[in-house]
């Protein structure tokens, strides 16, 4: 569902004699700014999957308290040895486990990577987690490193509030075939919230604030917010389906490269509300380099000069084009604006525009070279 209408598959595809397999890639998007004609867009149509249910509290699963293994927070020393002991306990019993870090109004500190074995099905945090020594987590290190296991070994990490600095590392590093679901978490401290590595298993992120560095695998985002954390979602050679992204900060929200694919359904970007009223910098809302994406989002500029000067910046084969706010596109000139945008696809997915010639003639697409065809609310 879009702001001004419902995304539907138009039955005219079949009436026009379009091949069924092509028809299903083309949707008609109602456009309140150009009511004289519906617009056709080729969405990325990435696979949609629901987050895994994961382990629940039952007699078939052991619920382990890290305090029983010496992992309770004291504030005087790190707790990682005890936390890791709780994580490893299931390897001795052979039973799946849920490991809990209870809220005892004290901060949990770690000075080493925490590696949950495949028998750990859920890790529940209820309070702050910090690095005892940020230098212990340089680039490439993580508070939680996920490795080993199979796609059937679902791991849920939830309820954490990662705080303080990490020395260039990340909070969760997905480097395994496992299916991982990170939910209900806030990861700050200038570190990456979730990193996915090439060849990693499925990753789901729900209700999370923090940076993303997606270097591979398939990722599903729901209710994602990098607000106030000063970074963007970097997507390099990963396939990302996103439903609901919100931010109020001045930076590029999605930065795509290396053949990445993104389908963004629903974004609310309010740039500049946290930069003391200063004009927004040159960063585009979405940047794409040799990648493919479709996006439907709203920007709300609360006052003049507080919107992205550039909404979209695309580069393919060395050629760069931009969609500038307020130029050639009426919706960008309003305070409330919805963008229905399809980035130009790779050559083997050339954009198919279907519709009555009279309806399309008023807003012809712009093309430049093979595989470079796009339409932005009828503008180019």
LOZA-159403 format. One record per residue: residue in three letters; x, y, z of N, C-alpha, C in turn. Coordinates in steps of 0.001 Angstrom, whole numbers, padded with zeros to 6 digits, always signed. Layout:
! LOZA-159403
ALAXYZXYZXYZ ...
END
This chain:
! LOZA-159403
UNK+000854-001194+000000+000000+000000+000000+000883+001235+000000 UNK+000597+002128-000944+001346+003368-001047+000570+004485-000348 UNK+001174+005661-000293+000535+006772+000393-000780+007164-000280 UNK-000820+007095-001599-001999+007577-002313-002651+006475-003132 UNK-002490+005241-002782-003155+004203-003545-002590+002844-003232 UNK-003116+001842-003853-002706+000467-003623-001944-000024-004836 UNK-000821-000690-004592-000031-001256-005668-000776-002477-006189 UNK-001109-002504-007469-001904-003601-008015-001279-004111-009300 UNK-001559-005371-009605-001196-005917-010913-002346-005610-011850 UNK-002088-004912-012921-003133-004460-013820-003520-005566-014785 UNK-004802-005847-014861-005268-006928-015731-005123-006595-017206 UNK-004873-005331-017539-004690-004973-018937-003468-005643-019542 UNK-002562-006121-018704-001412-006847-019235-001882-007957-020149 UNK-002826-008737-019634-003301-009876-020413-004127-009409-021601 UNK-004904-008351-021399-005725-007849-022484-004876-007330-023634 UNK-003704-006769-023300-002813-006252-024334-001978-007354-024967 UNK-002141-008579-024478-001414-009681-025081+000026-009782-024644 UNK+000364-009154-023512+001731-009226-023033+001988-010611-022445 UNK+003164-011139-022662+003503-012453-022127+003308-012441-020620 UNK+002687-013492-020107+002330-013532-018687+003544-013335-017784 UNK+004667-013953-018111+005838-013861-017253+006393-012440-017196 UNK+006211-011678-018276+006638-010287-018248+005622-009429-017518 UNK+004362-009773-017705+003294-008974-017113+003437-008883-015599 UNK+003810-009956-014976+003839-009948-013525+004942-009067-012955 UNK+005864-008618-013800+006898-007700-013320+006470-006242-013435 UNK+005364-005993-014099+004948-004611-014341+003710-004286-013538 UNK+003782-003269-012714+002646-002842-011932+002259-001414-012298 UNK+000987-001121-012130+000522+000241-012369+000388+000934-011029 UNK+001015+002064-010885+001013+002795-009623+000143+004047-009757 UNK-000933+004148-008966-001739+005380-009013-000891+006590-008649 UNK-001083+007677-009359-000228+008849-009202-001112+010074-009022 UNK-001184+010604-007799-002081+011729-007547-001591+013010-008232 UNK-000290+013088-008515+000246+014299-009123+000045+014320-010635 UNK-000152+013151-011234-000399+013059-012672-001603+012158-012895 UNK-002805+012616-012526-003978+011750-012601-004393+011400-014016 UNK-003846+012105-015005-004268+011843-016378-003801+010479-016875 UNK-002847+009872-016205-002362+008571-016672-001685+007833-015529 UNK-001993+006569-015430-001266+005739-014471+000140+005532-014988 UNK+001045+005199-014094+002432+005009-014471+002803+003537-014325 UNK+003616+003065-015225+004081+001689-015166+005502+001650-014646 UNK+005750+000771-013701+007095+000638-013143+007469-000830-013068 UNK+008706-001124-013323+009213-002470-013099+009832-002499-011705 UNK+009151-003091-010741+009719-003214-009417+010764-004319-009418 UNK+011616-004306-008443+012639-005338-008366+012042-006700-008098 UNK+010891-006722-007446+010185-007972-007156+011092-008991-006471 UNK+011802-008559-005450+012649-009471-004689+011773-010401-003856 UNK+012276-011576-003524+011479-012508-002721+011100-011899-001380 UNK+009876-012179-000943+009389-011695+000346+009243-012890+001282 UNK+009842-012802+002448+009722-013855+003447+009427-013245+004802 UNK+008620-013939+005576+008339-013525+006943+009513-013915+007845 UNK+009769-013130+008886+010827-013514+009828+010532-014873+010440 UNK+011545-015643+010727+011318-016953+011341+010750-016807+012745 UNK+009920-017760+013135+009336-017723+014474+010417-017909+015528 UNK+011334-018812+015287+012413-019037+016241+011962-019828+017450 UNK+012883-020044+018366+012605-020848+019553+011685-020099+020507 UNK+010792-020819+021129+009902-020257+022146+010177-020936+023482 UNK+009711-020312+024556+009912-020871+025884+009037-022115+026040 UNK+009670-023265+026162+008937-024522+026311+009834-025529+027013 UNK+009235-026692+027327+009993-027736+028010+011052-028358+027122 UNK+010940-028102+025808+011911-028690+024882+013168-027848+024753 UNK+013169-026672+025388+014294-025749+025256+014773-025354+026650 UNK+016070-025372+026864+016627-024923+028135+016769-023405+028131 UNK+016310-022764+029190+016463-021317+029342+017599-021089+030338 UNK+018653-020470+029868+019875-020332+030662+020110-018864+031023 UNK+020360-018624+032294+020649-017290+032811+022169-017140+032890 UNK+022704-016096+032245+024166-015948+032216+024748-015784+033614 UNK+023957-015338+034584+024463-015153+035938+024824-016493+036582 UNK+024193-017562+036125+024497-018886+036658+025838-019420+036148 UNK+026423-018715+035200+027696-019142+034616+028786-018096+034850 UNK+028527-017184+035754+029505-016143+036054+029477-014982+035101 UNK+028378-014840+034371+028302-013768+033371+027493-012575+033802 UNK+027188-012466+035114+026405-011330+035588+027196-010042+035541 UNK+026535-008920+035332+027235-007634+035261+027639-007150+036647 UNK+028845-006677+036748+029308-006141+038031+029764-004703+037899 UNK+030143-004320+036675+030688-002992+036475+032155-002896+036814 UNK+032708-003968+037399+034117-003948+037802+034999-004767+036866 UNK+034396-005639+036076+035169-006465+035156+034234-006931+034033 UNK+034783-007321+032909+033929-007787+031817+033275-009122+032146 UNK+032146-009391+031469+031358-010592+031749+031403-011600+030609 UNK+032280-011381+029613+032213-012207+028415+032537-013672+028676 UNK+033418-013973+029630+033763-015374+029905+032526-016133+030383 UNK+031777-015526+031301+030568-016169+031794+029475-016234+030739 UNK+029339-015167+029937+028321-015169+028883+028635-016264+027864 UNK+029904-016390+027473+030276-017422+026516+030064-018817+027106 UNK+030294-018989+028408+030045-020278+029058+028569-020646+028980 UNK+027704-019658+029155+026265-019916+029036+025905-020285+027600 UNK+026527-019623+026637+026273-019944+025238+026735-021363+024903 UNK+027853-021777+025463+028431-023093+025146+027767-024240+025901 UNK+026957-023932+026903+026402-024989+027755+025583-026002+026975 UNK+024899-025573+025928+024038-026495+025177+024837-027546+024427 UNK+026109-027288+024166+026920-028284+023461+027155-029509+024342 UNK+027099-029350+025666+027287-030481+026579+025987-031244+026809 UNK+024863-030530+026826+023581-031189+027089+022948-031764+025831 UNK+023316-031205+024678+022703-031659+023435+021302-031128+023229 UNK+020857-030203+024078+019525-029618+023966+019618-028166+023492 UNK+018640-027721+022694+018644-026318+022280+018445-025403+023479 UNK+018962-024181+023377+018878-023278+024525+018491-021871+024116 UNK+017925-021164+025096+017693-019722+025031+018548-019104+026123 UNK+019427-018207+025759+020337-017583+026716+019841-016174+027019 UNK+019680-015869+028300+019085-014602+028726+020092-013794+029532 UNK+020201-012500+029191+020961-011547+029991+019946-010673+030718 UNK+019595-011006+031957+018494-010318+032648+018822-008851+032935 UNK+017763-008082+033100+017893-006675+033464+018092-006576+034968 UNK+019310-006291+035380+019607-006106+036803+020129-004693+037046 UNK+019764-003769+036142+020102-002350+036272+021602-002102+036281 UNK+022368-003029+035713+023797-002820+035548+024177-003169+034113 UNK+025237-002542+033648+025654-002724+032263+026493-003991+032129 UNK+026209-004755+031067+027026-005915+030739+028212-005451+029895 UNK+029396-005868+030273+030593-005529+029511+031183-006799+028896 UNK+031751-006631+027696+032445-007748+027059+033785-007261+026552 UNK+034766-008140+026598+036094-007789+026106+036557-008766+025033 UNK+035613-009584+024524+035954-010566+023488+034707-010871+022680 UNK+034904-011407+021486+033777-011800+020648+032973-012907+021335 UNK+031660-012812+021228+030760-013842+021734+030280-014665+020547 UNK+030497-015988+020580+030201-016861+019440+029179-017903+019871 UNK+027916-017742+019504+026904-018734+019881+026988-019972+018993 UNK+027078-021166+019558+027071-022381+018754+025683-022614+018154 UNK+025563-023521+017174+024264-023728+016510+023142-024162+017443 UNK+023463-024763+018598+022400-025203+019509+021756-024041+020264 UNK+022367-022861+020231+021729-021670+020810+020723-021133+019800 UNK+019480-021062+020201+018412-020659+019288+017943-019222+019500 UNK+018253-018668+020663+017769-017324+020949+018647-016702+022019 UNK+019005-015437+021825+019758-014682+022818+018934-013443+023140 UNK+018571-013295+024402+017672-012224+024810+018422-011269+025726 UNK+018548-010039+025294+019145-009009+026126+018068-008079+026634 UNK+018224-007604+027816+017213-006724+028396+017802-005403+028899 UNK+019104-005213+028670+019723-004001+029181+020909-003634+028296 UNK+021757-002745+028755+022880-002249+027972+023999-003292+027870 UNK+024627-003299+026697+025812-004119+026468+026889-003199+025908 UNK+028060-003222+026511+029142-002340+026085+030447-003121+025966 UNK+031366-002516+025232+032721-003063+025165+033499-002591+026386 UNK+034153-003521+027070+034999-003146+028203+036166-002302+027718 UNK+036768-002734+026620+037851-001994+025980+037532-001908+024495 UNK+037115-000743+023984+036741-000632+022575+037822-001126+021619 UNK+039101-001033+022020+040185-001482+021152+040158-002995+020929 UNK+039398-003718+021745+039269-005165+021570+038383-005518+020385 UNK+037728-004530+019798+036817-004770+018683+037212-003898+017487 UNK+038364-004196+016888+038766-003441+015700+037930-003865+014498 UNK+038201-003268+013369+037506-003609+012133+037621-005104+011875 UNK+036502-005759+011618+036491-007192+011384+036078-007997+012591 UNK+036102-007392+013777+035659-008060+014989+034206-007654+015284 UNK+033538-008483+016105+032137-008210+016409+031809-008631+017826 UNK+030813-007973+018422+030346-008387+019738+029737-009789+019663 UNK+028904-010030+018634+028370-011363+018372+028813-011798+016979 UNK+029588-012860+016901+030002-013417+015606+029226-014715+015385 UNK+028483-014748+014284+027678-015921+013966+028428-016734+012912 UNK+028760-017970+013250+029491-018822+012316+029073-020272+012540 UNK+029292-021111+011512+028930-022515+011602+027438-022739+011489 UNK+027016-023993+011573+025611-024334+011529+025079-024459+010109 UNK+023763-024618+010007+023081-024753+008724+021926-023767+008659 UNK+021258-023705+007495+020125-022796+007330+018988-023134+008281 UNK+018910-024391+008714+017844-024807+009629+018101-024345+011057 UNK+019318-023916+011351+019664-023459+012704+019327-021977+012843 UNK+018077-021700+013203+017611-020317+013315+018113-019718+014626 UNK+018649-018502+014531+019109-017781+015721+018432-016424+015777 UNK+017803-016132+016919+017191-014822+017148+018008-014075+018189 UNK+018377-012842+017864+019073-011960+018806+018171-010754+019021 UNK+017743-010533+020256+016732-009497+020469+016930-008743+021778 UNK+016408-007526+021769+016297-006759+023001+017561-006084+023475 UNK+018586-006032+022639+019842-005443+023101+019875-003939+022841 UNK+020552-003257+023711+020876-001848+023500+022387-001737+023551 UNK+022998-001838+022381+024442-001724+022299+024856-000277+022445 UNK+025682+000004+023401+026025+001383+023708+027536+001524+023812 UNK+027998+002757+023717+029428+003006+023805+030128+002712+022494 UNK+031407+002920+022479+032192+002808+021257+032716+001385+021055 UNK+032801+001011+019795+033570-000162+019386+034676+000357+018469 UNK+035843-000245+018566+036987+000268+017815+036964-000071+016346 UNK+035867+000211+015663+035753-000075+014232+035036-001361+013924 UNK+034678-002131+014951+034009-003406+014747+032505-003253+014578 UNK+031777-004354+014791+030329-004353+014619+029682-005068+015786 UNK+028373-004914+015921+027647-005559+017004+027273-006993+016646 UNK+026776-007210+015435+026408-008553+014986+027034-008792+013621 UNK+027838-009839+013503+028476-010196+012237+027918-011542+011796 UNK+027143-011536+010706+026551-012760+010163+027512-013339+009124 UNK+028205-014406+009513+029195-015032+008631+028982-016545+008652 UNK+027720-016955+008501+027393-018369+008601+026231-018699+007674 UNK+025966-019992+007449+024774-020384+006688+023487-020263+007492 UNK+023590-019967+008792+022416-019923+009652+021435-018828+009233 UNK+020176-019010+009611+019161-017982+009445+019155-017139+010715 UNK+019401-015847+010586+019563-014966+011749+018489-013880+011719 UNK+017878-013638+012874+016876-012587+013010+017292-011664+014153 UNK+017601-010409+013820+017939-009392+014814+016721-008495+014972 UNK+016221-008365+016184+014953-007640+016372+014981-006837+017671 UNK+014202-005758+017674+014025-004963+018882+015325-004497+019496 UNK+016221-003942+018669+017549-003584+019167+017937-002184+018724 UNK+018785-001552+019526+019387-000260+019185+020890-000428+019310 UNK+021586-000217+018216+023043-000361+018207+023662+000976+017844 UNK+024368+001561+018789+024986+002861+018559+026488+002786+018691 UNK+027047+003865+019196+028479+003905+019428+029317+004027+018178 UNK+028714+004453+017060+029488+004623+015836+029907+003324+015190 UNK+029359+002190+015633+029727+000894+015072+028596+000361+014201 UNK+028927-000566+013311+027916-001192+012489+027002-002047+013356 UNK+025690-001910+013158+024764-002732+013916+024785-004170+013444 UNK+024600-004370+012140+024600-005701+011556+025459-005691+010302 UNK+026336-006681+010193+027164-006882+008999+026862-008267+008463 UNK+026591-008383+007170+026432-009685+006537+027585-009893+005561 UNK+028129-011089+005555+029275-011405+004710+028825-012147+003444 UNK+029645-012120+002385+029299-012858+001169+029067-014334+001471 UNK+028008-014888+000908+027710-016290+001115+026999-016607+002412 UNK+026662-015585+003190+025990-015831+004471+024545-016240+004245 UNK+023939-016815+005289+022558-017252+005215+021585-016083+005269 UNK+020316-016421+005325+019274-015397+005338+019357-014571+006624 UNK+019149-013252+006471+019203-012345+007617+017942-011496+007637 UNK+017295-011441+008789+016105-010631+008983+016411-009583+010054 UNK+016018-008338+009783+016214-007241+010735+014860-006579+010955 UNK+014384-006561+012191+013073-006001+012503+013190-005054+013692 UNK+012571-003882+013547+012522-002918+014662+013914-002648+015211 UNK+014786-002179+014350+016167-001951+014763+016638-000568+014356 UNK+017454+000036+015191+018142+001280+014868+019632+001003+014881 UNK+020325+001481+013861+021762+001269+013787+022224+001185+012341 UNK+023539+001210+012149+024089+001118+010799+023906-000300+010273 UNK+023967-000424+008943+023982-001719+008290+025112-001746+007269 UNK+025833-002848+007222+026871-003062+006208+026596-004434+005610 UNK+025864-004446+004508+025363-005692+003928+026224-006042+002720 UNK+027132-006974+002924+028116-007321+001895+027742-008566+001115 UNK+026636-009189+001454+026216-010378+000739+024998-010996+001381 UNK+024451-012007+000709+023294-012719+001218+021993-011993+000935 UNK+020902-012597+001401+019572-012004+001285+019168-011428+002631 UNK+018620-010207+002592+018278-009492+003821+016864-008939+003698 UNK+016102-009091+004772+014757-008528+004842+014722-007533+005993 UNK+014390-006275+005686+014317-005213+006692+012861-004844+006937 UNK+012499-004722+008199+011181-004215+008561+011362-003252+009731 UNK+010804-002056+009581+010898-001052+010646+012356-000764+010993 UNK+013061-000217+010025+014486+000079+010218+014672+001579+010364 UNK+015565+001982+011286+015752+003398+011563+017212+003684+011932 UNK+017956+004332+011032+019323+004729+011383+019412+006120+011998 UNK+018288+006680+012385+018210+008067+012842+019162+008372+013990 UNK+019834+009505+013866+020670+010005+014940+021979+009273+015104 UNK+022252+008284+014233+023452+007486+014399+024510+007819+013356 UNK+024174+008730+012427+025192+009288+011545+025694+008408+010440 UNK+025005+007322+010113+025480+006447+009052+024330+005978+008196 UNK+024647+005231+007165+023627+004772+006241+023664+003260+006155 UNK+022737+002725+005383+022753+001303+005088+023602+001102+003837 UNK+024776+000520+004007+025653+000233+002877+025324-001157+002349 UNK+025001-001232+001070+024594-002501+000465+025540-002792-000681 UNK+026343-003821-000540+027318-004172-001566+027131-005648-001922 UNK+026527-005885-003076+026344-007246-003588+025381-008064-002744 UNK+024517-007401-001971+023469-008093-001232+022130-007785-001892 UNK+021134-008611-001579+019771-008399-002067+018906-008050-000867 UNK+018320-006848-000888+017638-006315+000292+016205-005943-000052 UNK+015268-006509+000691+013859-006119+000619+013548-005357+001899 UNK+013019-004141+001772+012826-003275+002943+011393-002765+002989 UNK+010766-002910+004137+009411-002419+004361+009432-001505+005586 UNK+009344-000207+005343+009300+000747+006447+010663+001179+006926 UNK+011146+002324+006409+012432+002891+006816+012193+004351+007164 UNK+012683+004779+008317+012444+006148+008765+013732+006749+009309 UNK+013976+008007+008982+015136+008692+009532+014880+010188+009544 UNK+015568+010892+010453+015478+012347+010523+016853+012985+010398 UNK+017822+012241+009958+019190+012770+009913+019608+013094+008483 UNK+020727+013785+008375+021213+014294+007093+022319+013370+006580 UNK+021947+012316+005890+022917+011452+005251+022193+010570+004238 UNK+022968+009924+003393+022401+009001+002425+021820+007803+003176 UNK+020573+007473+002902+019912+006402+003638+020349+005035+003123 UNK+020357+004855+001798+020834+003608+001196+021946+003935+000205 UNK+023057+003231+000342+024221+003421-000521+024513+002064-001173 UNK+024192+001935-002461+024270+000653-003164+025486+000592-004076 UNK+026120-000575-004134+027274-000757-005014+027466-002254-005261 UNK+028322-002553-006241+028748-003928-006466+027666-004881-006908 UNK+026692-004398-007702+025641-005285-008159+024572-005575-007125 UNK+024400-004682-006171+023379-004863-005139+021985-004722-005737 UNK+020991-005212-005008+019596-005063-005399+018797-004636-004174 UNK+017941-003636-004351+017123-003116-003251+015706-002902-003731 UNK+014742-003318-002927+013343-002960-003140+012850-002318-001852 UNK+012633-001010-001893+012180-000245-000730+010699+000053-000896 UNK+009901-000457+000015+008465-000218+000015+008108+000570+001267 UNK+008050+001878+001132+007647+002708+002255+008802+003256+003050 UNK+009109+004530+002831+010129+005210+003614+009626+006574+004031 UNK+010069+007061+005186+009702+008391+005669+010990+009078+006087 UNK+011474+009969+005224+012744+010646+005437+012473+012101+005798 UNK+012956+012528+006950+012779+013912+007410+014163+014497+007616 UNK+014886+014807+006559+016265+015259+006711+016340+016641+007336 UNK+017374+016852+008127+017640+018177+008651+017016+018507+009980 UNK+016110+017663+010486+015457+018009+011748+016407+017891+012929 UNK+017560+017264+012732+018517+017106+013825+019832+017832+013556 UNK+019832+018762+012612+021090+019467+012335+020958+020964+012595 UNK+020148+021316+013602+020031+022712+014068+019575+023668+012977 UNK+018752+023134+012054+018167+023997+011047+019097+024395+009922 UNK+020280+023815+009871+021207+024148+008788+020761+023476+007491 UNK+021103+024054+006342+020717+023430+005069+021318+022030+004946 UNK+020601+021159+004233+021048+019794+004030+022247+019777+003083 UNK+023167+018897+003340+024364+018783+002516+024099+018127+001183 UNK+025139+017826+000430+024960+017322-000937+024581+015853-001014 UNK+024591+015130+000088+024337+013695+000049+022943+013405-000508 UNK+022825+012489-001485+021506+012112-001984+020806+011190-001000 UNK+019499+011099-001123+018758+010177-000266+019144+008733-000573 UNK+019276+008412-001859+019673+007064-002279+020759+007197-003346 UNK+021845+006454-003162+022926+006429-004148+023082+004993-004652 UNK+023204+004851-005970+023332+003524-006561+024442+003538-007602 UNK+025394+002624-007445+026499+002485-008393+026486+001058-008931 UNK+026206+000927-010229+026169-000380-010886+025322-001374-010116 UNK+024168-000915-009671+023244-001751-008917+021835-001494-009432 UNK+020852-002195-008865+019474-002063-009316+018568-001877-008109 UNK+017593-000985-008239+016691-000767-007113+015380-000166-007570 UNK+014363-000332-006741+013121+000415-006871+012787+000941-005485 UNK+012163+002117-005427+011929+002748-004133+010623+003525-004152 UNK+009891+003438-003084+008694+004231-002872+008795+004829-001478 UNK+008997+006141-001403+009205+006757-000095+008703+008188-000092 UNK+008580+008745+001098+008146+010126+001278+009247+010915+001960 UNK+009445+012147+001511+010289+013063+002262+009424+014195+002794 UNK+009724+014620+003999+008981+015717+004616+009969+016812+004958 UNK+009906+017906+004209+010777+019033+004500+009989+020042+005327 UNK+010322+020082+006600+009552+020897+007535+009680+022390+007259 UNK+010746+022794+006566+010956+024203+006263+011804+024296+004997 UNK+011789+025447+004311+012606+025589+003110+014072+025286+003391 UNK+014699+024586+002468+016112+024264+002603+016399+023051+003439 UNK+015350+022353+003876+015562+021193+004720+015083+019915+004038 UNK+015326+019825+002753+015079+018592+002019+016364+018202+001310 UNK+016429+016984+000817+017604+016563+000063+017695+017362-001238 UNK+018815+018039-001518+018961+018692-002820+018912+017679-003950 UNK+019471+016484-003697+019453+015395-004673+018725+014212-004040 UNK+017671+013775-004699+016942+012622-004182+017644+011309-004561 UNK+017972+011167-005831+018556+009927-006348+019822+010242-007127 UNK+020865+009467-006896+022077+009551-007709+022413+008143-008194 UNK+022425+007971-009507+022682+006658-010095+023888+006718-011016 UNK+024719+005699-010906+025869+005568-011799+025882+004157-012361 UNK+026014+004055-013671+026181+002754-014315+027171+002892-015456 UNK+028172+002011-015448+029202+002007-016486+029845+003384-016620 UNK+030065+004046-015496+030743+005332-015501+029862+006527-015769 UNK+028609+006331-016114+027695+007448-016378+026847+007704-015141 UNK+026801+008952-014684+026063+009308-013487+024919+010245-013836 UNK+023755+009961-013270+022605+010849-013423+021988+011089-012056 UNK+021356+012223-011906+020750+012560-010620+019320+013019-010819 UNK+018517+012810-009796+017180+013387-009735+017228+014458-008661 UNK+017129+015720-009091+017295+016852-008203+015935+017285-007667 UNK+015860+017579-006414+014613+018021-005804+014105+019287-006465 UNK+012832+019281-006850+012204+020474-007405+012480+020726-008864 UNK+013163+019811-009548+013458+019987-010965+012804+018855-011748 UNK+011959+019223-012720+011314+018264-013620+010386+017285-012914 UNK+010030+017542-011683+009185+016588-010973+008350+017305-009934 UNK+007075+017471-010225+006194+018233-009347+006150+017736-007908 UNK+006130+016414-007662+006014+015993-006263+007135+016489-005365 UNK+008337+016679-005929+009450+017115-005103+009295+018568-004644 UNK+008327+019287-005205+008165+020683-004860+007179+020872-003706 UNK+006626+019809-003174+005642+019913-002112+006271+019550-000785 UNK+005579+019877+000291+006084+019495+001611+005911+018001+001842 UNK+004792+017468+001428+004577+016033+001534+004699+015460+000130 UNK+005651+014591-000089+005791+014069-001437+006088+012583-001413 UNK+005483+011899-002323+005695+010468-002461+006457+010221-003751 UNK+007486+009428-003667+008314+009126-004824+008070+007678-005226 UNK+007663+007484-006444+007567+006135-007004+008647+006037-008057 UNK+009697+005339-007764+010915+005446-008557+011447+004061-008896 UNK+011846+003906-010135+012507+002667-010541+013870+003013-011105 UNK+014903+002518-010470+016240+002725-011004+016405+001914-012272 UNK+017208+002404-013199+017320+001677-014463+017998+000343-014223 UNK+017436-000718-014798+017878-002076-014468+019048-002530-015321 UNK+019649-003659-014975+020675-004240-015832+020080-004575-017190 UNK+020911-004691-018232+020401-004902-019583+019456-006091-019716 UNK+019695-007176-018997+018850-008347-019204+017476-008166-018563 UNK+017282-007079-017821+015975-006771-017261+015514-005414-017789 UNK+015618-005197-019090+015262-003907-019661+013820-003554-019308 UNK+013577-002289-018989+012272-001834-018549+011258-001934-019681 UNK+010137-002582-019395+009050-002698-020352+007976-001704-019968 UNK+007668-000756-020835+006631+000235-020597+005424-000142-021423 UNK+004278-000370-020772+003068-000797-021446+001972+000190-021134 UNK+001216+000609-022150+000108+001512-021900-000371+002113-023199 UNK-001474+002833-023111-002002+003475-024309-001040+004545-024779 UNK-000744+004616-026073+000206+005617-026582-000161+007039-026178 UNK-001462+007350-026195-001861+008713-025847-001528+009041-024403 UNK-001664+008042-023535-001384+008277-022118+000095+008453-021862 UNK+000906+007768-022637+002341+007824-022398+003005+009010-023083 UNK+002378+009533-024128+003041+010567-024918+003280+011838-024123 UNK+002427+012106-023132+002597+013339-022356+003827+013296-021472 UNK+004248+012095-021106+005401+011953-020224+006280+010830-020732 UNK+006986+011045-021842+007806+009971-022396+008971+009633-021486 UNK+009399+008368-021501+010566+007986-020702+011841+008550-021289 UNK+012868+008586-020468+014174+009035-020911+015055+007813-021073 UNK+015774+007700-022157+016662+006558-022337+018004+007046-022850 UNK+019041+006319-022474+020382+006647-022943+021203+005382-022955 UNK+021243+004732-024098+022024+003507-024195+021224+002293-023775 UNK+021703+001117-024065+020984-000112-023730+020847-000283-022231 UNK+019656-000688-021812+019430-000970-020406+019239+000263-019546 UNK+019197+001452-020140+019049+002679-019349+017693+003291-019702 UNK+016667+002874-018989+015337+003421-019187+014702+003570-017827 UNK+014151+004723-017540+013513+004887-016246+012425+005933-016318 UNK+011532+005886-015374+010452+006850-015315+010243+007246-013857 UNK+010161+008524-013596+010016+009017-012235+008785+009912-012190 UNK+007648+009352-011743+006413+010135-011708+006174+010853-013027 UNK+006510+010226-014117+006299+010828-015409+007411+011761-015837 UNK+008327+012062-014971+009428+012960-015327+010669+012183-015652 UNK+011713+012816-016014+012967+012120-016298+014126+012912-015785 
END
